[in-house]
Amino acid sequence: MTPPRDHRNIGNLTEGLHPWQPKKLYYLTDAAHDDFLKDRGPRYSSTEISPSKKVAYEQLGAEECAFHLTQSDSGHAAATALQKHQVEKTYLHNPVQFILGKAYATGSVTSDVFEGVTPGPIDYRAAPGFREAHISKATFKLGGPWHFYPQFWHAHGIGQLADLVPPEFLAGASTTVSIPVLIDNPGEAALDGTLTAEFPAGWTLRSSKIARFHVDGGDEFSGRIVAVAPEAMDSTWRQIKISAQIGTESLGSHIIRVQVGAYSLPQ
């Protein structure tokens, strides 16, 4: 512990604090669909009555959210719902679903968040940390968040999050979508190859359907496949397929699920 030099200065506010480690780590999601959440963590009803407040938890949630009026998608919605007495018509009516990241306390994945949590600190357990993968031949993978987060999760000991959902995103109607791709070349010789993009009907490719790439020995190629979503919304999951090839050798393919909605959500 390091004592603060000046507790009145915002630059010193974190000094004087002891390091600590949580006994459990949970996540929430604002994904456009929640079918992947089943059995991933505890689930709590929002319509049950609080023993102390004597009102439903959804009502308490709306009252808290109503203070955050800078958040148009939650603060204003909650305030309006309270005025109209229609909290049950908002997302606050939905059950609260947690996703268990990791736990250093006893209990099952879906048990109560406080099960197995006892007073007092626990012994420090170091996260695995980042370990660079060693490859012996050229590899093709999706870039951007699909590349970063699996590494981040494994480095912090929450690798089970990597299989929550396959690569997917929600594209707003008529919006431009950019899909990052990476090709690693661990060899000494430069490689030349092609990327092939296959999109569902109605999509418009901004980049070439078959694009050439060049990657020097010991280097990495970083590129993007750019396309425009259809004008019409489509709630059905469609598939985008990106393939890479060097000469007659396939480096593999990646499938990305996509829906077309009124707005976009990140990959």
N, C-alpha and C positions, 0 to 999 in steps of 0.2 A: 504494500500500500504506500502511496506517495501523498503526503499531506498537501492540500491546495495552497498555492501561494497567495491567492486572493479570492475568497469565496464569492465576492461580489462581481467578479469579472467572468463573463460568459465563457471566455477561453479556458477557464480553470474548473468548470463545473464537473468535469469527469474525473478530476484528480481527487484522491482521497477515497476512492471506491475500491472495495474488495472484488476480485474476480469471482464469478459464480457460474454454476452450471445448472441448467434446468433438469428436472427429473423426467419430464415428458415434453415432447414438442409436437404440436398439432398445427394443422393448416386449415384454412377456409378457402373457398373458391367462388369466383363470380362467373364461372364458365356459362356458356349459353345453353348447355345441357348438363344434366346431373346423373345420367345413367351409370356412369363409371364409379359413383361414390358408394355403392352398396357394399357393406362389410369392410369399408376402409377406415372406419372409426365410429365413435359413438354418435348417436342421433337423438336430438331433443325436440320435443313438441313445443311449438310456439303458442298453442291454444290452451295449454294447461294454465291453471290459476296459481299465481304466486301466493304462497302461504302468508307472507308478510304484507304484501301490497294489496291482496284481495282482487287483483285484476289479472287478465291474461298477459303472458310474457310478450306477446305481439304488441300489446298496448304500451307496455313499458319501453319496448324497443323503438316504437314510433315516437314516443315522447323524447327519447334521447336523440334520435336521428333528426328531429325537427329543429334542434339547435344548430345543425350543420347546414345552414342555408346556402353556403357556397357550393355544396354538392347537389347539383340539380337532379341527379338520378336517384338520390336517397333523401336528402334533407327536405327539398321542396315536395317530393312525393309524400313523405311522412307528414309534413305540416298540412298539406291539402287533405290527406286521408283523415287526420284528426279533426279538421274543421267539418268535414262531411260525415264523420262517424263511419268511415268505410275502411278501417285498417285491415279488415279481413280480405279486401280486394287488392292488397299490395303484396310485394314479395315478403314482407315481414310475417305474413301468415304461414309461410312455408316452414317446415321443420328446419332446425339448425343442424347441419351435417358437418362433422369434423373429419379430417384426414390425419391419421396418425403418421407422424414423420419418424420418430424413434422414441424409445422409452428406456429409462434406466430404473424403472420401478416395476413391480409385478402387476399383472393384469392382462387381460386379453385385448385384442385390437379394438373391439367394439365396447369394451367396458367403460364405466364412468371415468371421466378425465381425472378424478381424484382417487380412483382405486389404486391402492398400493403406495400412495404418496404419504410419507411419514415426516414428522418434524425433523429438522436438522439437515445439515448439508450431506452430500454424498461425495465419495472419492472421485477425484477428477479422472475423466476418461477421454483421452485424446482422440480426435477425429482421425480417420485414415490419412487425410491430406491428399493433395494432388499428386498423381503419378502418371507421368507421360507414357502413353502407349508406344511400344516399339513394334514397328511393322517391317516386314521384309519385302513386301511387294506393293505396287500401286493400289490405293484404295479410293473408293468413291463414297462420299457421305453427304448428307444434308448439312448445310451450314447454319449460321445465325443461332437462334435460340435452341434449335434441335441439336446443335453441336455443343453449345455452351452448357446448358443445364444438366444433361446427364453427367458431365464431368464435375460440375458443381455439386450435384447430389452425392455422387460417390465420394468426393473429397470430404464431405461433411457427414458421412455415415448415414445418409438417408437415400441410399440407392434404390430402395423399393418404390420410390416415387416415379422412377423412370418407366415403369410399366403401367402407369395409371391410364394413359390414353395413347393411341398411335399418333404419328404426326398428323395434325389436322388444323384447320382454321375456319373461321367464319368470314366470308368476303361480302362486303356490302355490294348491292346491285350496281353495276357499271363502274366499280372501283378498280383501280390498278393494283395488281398483286405481284409481289417480287419474291421469288423462291431462291434462297441462297444455296449454292452447292460448293463442295470442296473436293479436290483431288490431290492426294499426297503421293509424292514420288520419292521413295527412299533410295532409289538406285542412283547410279552415277550418270547414266545416259538420259538425255532429254526424251520426252514422250509427246507424241501428237495423237489426238483422238477426237471423238465426236460425242456430243451430248444430244440426246433425242428427247423431246418433250411431247407428251400426249395429254391433251386436255378434253374435258367433257364437251358435248355439243353446246354451242352457244358462246363459248369462250373465244376470245380473240388474242392470238399471240402477238406480242410486241417484239419479241426476239424471234430468231429463226427456229423453225421446228427441229432442224438438225444444225447444231452449232459446233464449230471446231474449237479445240483448245490446245494449248501448248504449255507444258510444264517442264522446267529445267530439272536436271538431276539434283536430288536433295532439297527440292523446293516444293511449294504448294500452289496449286491453281485455285483461285477464288473467283467464282462467277455467279451470275444471276439469270434465272428464267423469268421473264416479265410477261404478264398477260392481263387482259381486262375481263372482268366478270360479266355475265349476261345482264341484260336490263331487268329480266323477270326474276323474282325471288324463287328459291327452290329449297325446301326443307329436307329433301332427300339427300343422303350422303352420296356424293359422286367421287370419282377417283381421278387424281392427277398422277401420271407416271413419268418419272425422269430416269433415263438410262444413260450409262456411259460405256464407251467402247474404245479400245486401242487396237487398231488393225482388225483382226478377226477375234480378238480376245475381249470378252465382256467383263467389265468391272462391276456389273450388277445394276440393279434398279431400286428405286425407292418409290413407295406409294404414299401419297398424301391425301387424306380425306378432306372434302370441302363441302360446305353448304353456302348458299347465296341468300343473304338476309337483307334487312333494311339498313344495317350498319355493319361495320367491320370490327372484329376482335383480333388481337395479335395471335401469332402462331403459338 
